[in-house]
């Protein structure tokens, strides 16, 4: 049984479903959210050209990183992720493209 967490206060509930595909087991998370939050995600996903699920995953990931690194700005978090993913060199952080 899942234990409630702080996210429960935001009307977010998590459930996990296991399924088997070609001898691999996957865990798929199902997140129940309020209608209002779903509508915000839908609008943002359209603007950002992401699926609704990808937009929600992005917001969850960035929110988690922000909680773990409260002194970093949004830009610093994004730059750190770009560096970790090999899309940006650490020495190029903060440089402007002319």
VONUMAR-554978 format. One record per residue (C-alpha): residue in one letter; y, x, z; residue number from 0. Coordinates in steps of 0.1 Angstrom, whole numbers, plus 5000, padded with zeros to 4 digits. Layout:
REM VONUMAR-554978
{residuo = a; c2 = Y; c1 = X; c3 = Z; num = NUM}
...
This chain:
REM VONUMAR-554978
{residuo = x; c2 = 5000; c1 = 5000; c3 = 5000; num = 0}
{residuo = x; c2 = 5035; c1 = 5013; c3 = 4991; num = 1}
{residuo = x; c2 = 5059; c1 = 5019; c3 = 5019; num = 2}
{residuo = x; c2 = 5095; c1 = 5005; c3 = 5014; num = 3}
{residuo = x; c2 = 5121; c1 = 5032; c3 = 5009; num = 4}
{residuo = x; c2 = 5159; c1 = 5034; c3 = 5007; num = 5}
{residuo = x; c2 = 5158; c1 = 5022; c3 = 4971; num = 6}
{residuo = x; c2 = 5145; c1 = 4989; c3 = 4985; num = 7}
{residuo = x; c2 = 5180; c1 = 4982; c3 = 4998; num = 8}
{residuo = x; c2 = 5192; c1 = 4983; c3 = 4962; num = 9}
{residuo = x; c2 = 5166; c1 = 4956; c3 = 4952; num = 10}
{residuo = x; c2 = 5144; c1 = 4982; c3 = 4935; num = 11}
{residuo = x; c2 = 5106; c1 = 4980; c3 = 4940; num = 12}
{residuo = x; c2 = 5080; c1 = 5005; c3 = 4927; num = 13}
{residuo = x; c2 = 5044; c1 = 4998; c3 = 4917; num = 14}
{residuo = x; c2 = 5020; c1 = 5021; c3 = 4900; num = 15}
{residuo = x; c2 = 4993; c1 = 5012; c3 = 4874; num = 16}
{residuo = x; c2 = 4965; c1 = 5036; c3 = 4864; num = 17}
{residuo = x; c2 = 4950; c1 = 5034; c3 = 4830; num = 18}
{residuo = x; c2 = 4925; c1 = 5055; c3 = 4811; num = 19}
{residuo = x; c2 = 4930; c1 = 5066; c3 = 4775; num = 20}
{residuo = x; c2 = 4906; c1 = 5090; c3 = 4757; num = 21}
{residuo = x; c2 = 4892; c1 = 5104; c3 = 4790; num = 22}
{residuo = x; c2 = 4927; c1 = 5110; c3 = 4804; num = 23}
{residuo = x; c2 = 4941; c1 = 5091; c3 = 4833; num = 24}
{residuo = x; c2 = 4978; c1 = 5083; c3 = 4833; num = 25}
{residuo = x; c2 = 5000; c1 = 5068; c3 = 4860; num = 26}
{residuo = x; c2 = 5026; c1 = 5044; c3 = 4847; num = 27}
{residuo = x; c2 = 5053; c1 = 5034; c3 = 4871; num = 28}
{residuo = x; c2 = 5066; c1 = 4999; c3 = 4869; num = 29}
{residuo = x; c2 = 5101; c1 = 4994; c3 = 4885; num = 30}
{residuo = x; c2 = 5114; c1 = 4960; c3 = 4893; num = 31}
{residuo = x; c2 = 5152; c1 = 4959; c3 = 4894; num = 32}
{residuo = x; c2 = 5179; c1 = 4932; c3 = 4897; num = 33}
{residuo = x; c2 = 5190; c1 = 4913; c3 = 4866; num = 34}
{residuo = x; c2 = 5225; c1 = 4928; c3 = 4870; num = 35}
{residuo = x; c2 = 5213; c1 = 4964; c3 = 4870; num = 36}
{residuo = x; c2 = 5190; c1 = 4957; c3 = 4841; num = 37}
{residuo = x; c2 = 5219; c1 = 4944; c3 = 4821; num = 38}
{residuo = x; c2 = 5240; c1 = 4975; c3 = 4829; num = 39}
{residuo = x; c2 = 5211; c1 = 4997; c3 = 4818; num = 40}
{residuo = x; c2 = 5207; c1 = 4977; c3 = 4786; num = 41}
{residuo = x; c2 = 5244; c1 = 4981; c3 = 4777; num = 42}
{residuo = x; c2 = 5244; c1 = 5018; c3 = 4786; num = 43}
{residuo = x; c2 = 5212; c1 = 5024; c3 = 4766; num = 44}
{residuo = x; c2 = 5228; c1 = 5008; c3 = 4735; num = 45}
{residuo = x; c2 = 5259; c1 = 5031; c3 = 4738; num = 46}
{residuo = x; c2 = 5239; c1 = 5062; c3 = 4745; num = 47}
{residuo = x; c2 = 5213; c1 = 5054; c3 = 4718; num = 48}
{residuo = x; c2 = 5184; c1 = 5055; c3 = 4742; num = 49}
{residuo = x; c2 = 5157; c1 = 5030; c3 = 4750; num = 50}
{residuo = x; c2 = 5162; c1 = 5009; c3 = 4781; num = 51}
{residuo = x; c2 = 5134; c1 = 5028; c3 = 4798; num = 52}
{residuo = x; c2 = 5148; c1 = 5062; c3 = 4787; num = 53}
{residuo = x; c2 = 5183; c1 = 5052; c3 = 4801; num = 54}
{residuo = x; c2 = 5168; c1 = 5041; c3 = 4834; num = 55}
{residuo = x; c2 = 5148; c1 = 5073; c3 = 4836; num = 56}
{residuo = x; c2 = 5179; c1 = 5094; c3 = 4829; num = 57}
{residuo = x; c2 = 5199; c1 = 5076; c3 = 4856; num = 58}
{residuo = x; c2 = 5170; c1 = 5080; c3 = 4881; num = 59}
{residuo = x; c2 = 5166; c1 = 5117; c3 = 4873; num = 60}
{residuo = x; c2 = 5204; c1 = 5124; c3 = 4875; num = 61}
{residuo = x; c2 = 5207; c1 = 5104; c3 = 4907; num = 62}
{residuo = x; c2 = 5178; c1 = 5122; c3 = 4923; num = 63}
{residuo = x; c2 = 5193; c1 = 5156; c3 = 4914; num = 64}
{residuo = x; c2 = 5227; c1 = 5145; c3 = 4927; num = 65}
{residuo = x; c2 = 5212; c1 = 5135; c3 = 4960; num = 66}
{residuo = x; c2 = 5193; c1 = 5169; c3 = 4962; num = 67}
{residuo = x; c2 = 5225; c1 = 5188; c3 = 4952; num = 68}
{residuo = x; c2 = 5254; c1 = 5169; c3 = 4967; num = 69}
{residuo = x; c2 = 5279; c1 = 5198; c3 = 4960; num = 70}
{residuo = x; c2 = 5273; c1 = 5198; c3 = 4923; num = 71}
{residuo = x; c2 = 5293; c1 = 5178; c3 = 4898; num = 72}
{residuo = x; c2 = 5277; c1 = 5157; c3 = 4871; num = 73}
{residuo = x; c2 = 5286; c1 = 5184; c3 = 4845; num = 74}
{residuo = x; c2 = 5271; c1 = 5211; c3 = 4866; num = 75}
{residuo = x; c2 = 5239; c1 = 5191; c3 = 4870; num = 76}
{residuo = x; c2 = 5237; c1 = 5185; c3 = 4832; num = 77}
{residuo = x; c2 = 5244; c1 = 5222; c3 = 4825; num = 78}
{residuo = x; c2 = 5216; c1 = 5232; c3 = 4850; num = 79}
{residuo = x; c2 = 5192; c1 = 5209; c3 = 4832; num = 80}
{residuo = x; c2 = 5202; c1 = 5222; c3 = 4798; num = 81}
{residuo = x; c2 = 5197; c1 = 5258; c3 = 4810; num = 82}
{residuo = x; c2 = 5163; c1 = 5249; c3 = 4826; num = 83}
{residuo = x; c2 = 5153; c1 = 5233; c3 = 4793; num = 84}
{residuo = x; c2 = 5163; c1 = 5263; c3 = 4772; num = 85}
{residuo = x; c2 = 5191; c1 = 5244; c3 = 4754; num = 86}
{residuo = x; c2 = 5219; c1 = 5264; c3 = 4770; num = 87}
{residuo = x; c2 = 5222; c1 = 5300; c3 = 4781; num = 88}
{residuo = x; c2 = 5235; c1 = 5306; c3 = 4816; num = 89}
{residuo = x; c2 = 5262; c1 = 5329; c3 = 4802; num = 90}
{residuo = x; c2 = 5274; c1 = 5302; c3 = 4779; num = 91}
{residuo = x; c2 = 5279; c1 = 5277; c3 = 4808; num = 92}
{residuo = x; c2 = 5315; c1 = 5264; c3 = 4808; num = 93}
{residuo = x; c2 = 5324; c1 = 5280; c3 = 4774; num = 94}
{residuo = x; c2 = 5343; c1 = 5257; c3 = 4750; num = 95}
{residuo = x; c2 = 5332; c1 = 5255; c3 = 4714; num = 96}
{residuo = x; c2 = 5361; c1 = 5262; c3 = 4691; num = 97}
